[in-house]
Amino acid sequence: MTTEATPTTTTSTAPAGRQVWTRARGVALAVVVLLAAAVAMAAVRSTARHGELDPRSADPYGSRAVAQLLAERGVSTRVVTSLGAARSAAGPDTTLLVAVPDRLTHRQQTELHSATATSGGRTILVAAGSWSVERLAPGVAADPATSGEDTLAPNCALPEARRAGTADTGGIRYTTTHLDADSCYPSERLATLLRIPAASGGGDAVVLGAPDILYNDRLDEQGNASLALQLLGSRPHLVWYLPSLSDTVTTDGDERKNFLDLLPSGWLWATLQLFIAAALAAFWRARRFGPLVPENLPVAIRASETAEGRARLYRKAHARDRAAAALRAGTRTRLAPLVGVPVAQAHAPEALLLALSAHLSGDGQTLHSLLFGPPPGDDAALIALTDQLDALEREVRRS
């Protein structure tokens, strides 16, 4: 005896393609938005000043033009990016230009000043703020308010400034306790260029409030080129120090780093991107998955309790205007069918008041103030309004 196997059918429980897309479209949208945000941030960052104050850069904010002009006059320019190289380069025949002094840590600033104070050379600090100027040039302080003008007149006895004339030095303003300092290009009596002679060794320090005279696109304006060449070309060698955010190790090798120093340079942008991603994820997860569906309450609640609860909410919020508007709207809705006015026109004064005047003998102006007037000023007025609306509705029902 043989039996035939009965074919069985199986139903696949795998989600269909439409279901997969429905579930994954939110994640796909979030990924697209994140990619778009990343592209936008990259585009914004691409417009930054590339090669700013770099003597090798031909960009508008680079300084290649002044380096080439110095080379024609026999002044060599060398770029260094580490503190150790900058300290070892200091000497009587060298001008050390510090492009962005505020990038240096306090420990680096102290070590750099100790190397340049008695070197006999010239140190130029470009746009040094209060973070760095007091350590790199003791006795000098940066004013919190910057210059209101870019182009200033020298108004000092410094030969380099007098020969250059007006220049775009407007920027950070400085005060100094050095009586022998040359205070030039003042803005509201505060200098934007200081030259402080060294106590010994024959060197000096120049504090420049703005980097504009070194930019490629500003070099041919005013007396910028003359002033830049004279300040940077006083010695046969120019060392151009471009501090780097990664140059945090000193020659002693024992500087302690704080938590922010240990983070990579792009941590701020990464944090911003993570914050945007978290906000988008929260927005995605908080969305409604469809229209609101009415649901039967598990217990019946009397209308009086609902009205009392809402009234307490209005009272707690001091929302007399909303409470009065709700009372008037309810009264108008109930009165309209009684006087032959469609419910759709119950809130139109010209339709409802005309019909009420035909049923009642009262003043139309009083009805307008009662049904469409301003909100009551206090709780007593709100209670009085409620009583008047009840009386009006009873009178209309009796008429």
Disulfide bonds with the S-S distance in Angstrom:
Cys156-Cys184 1.99
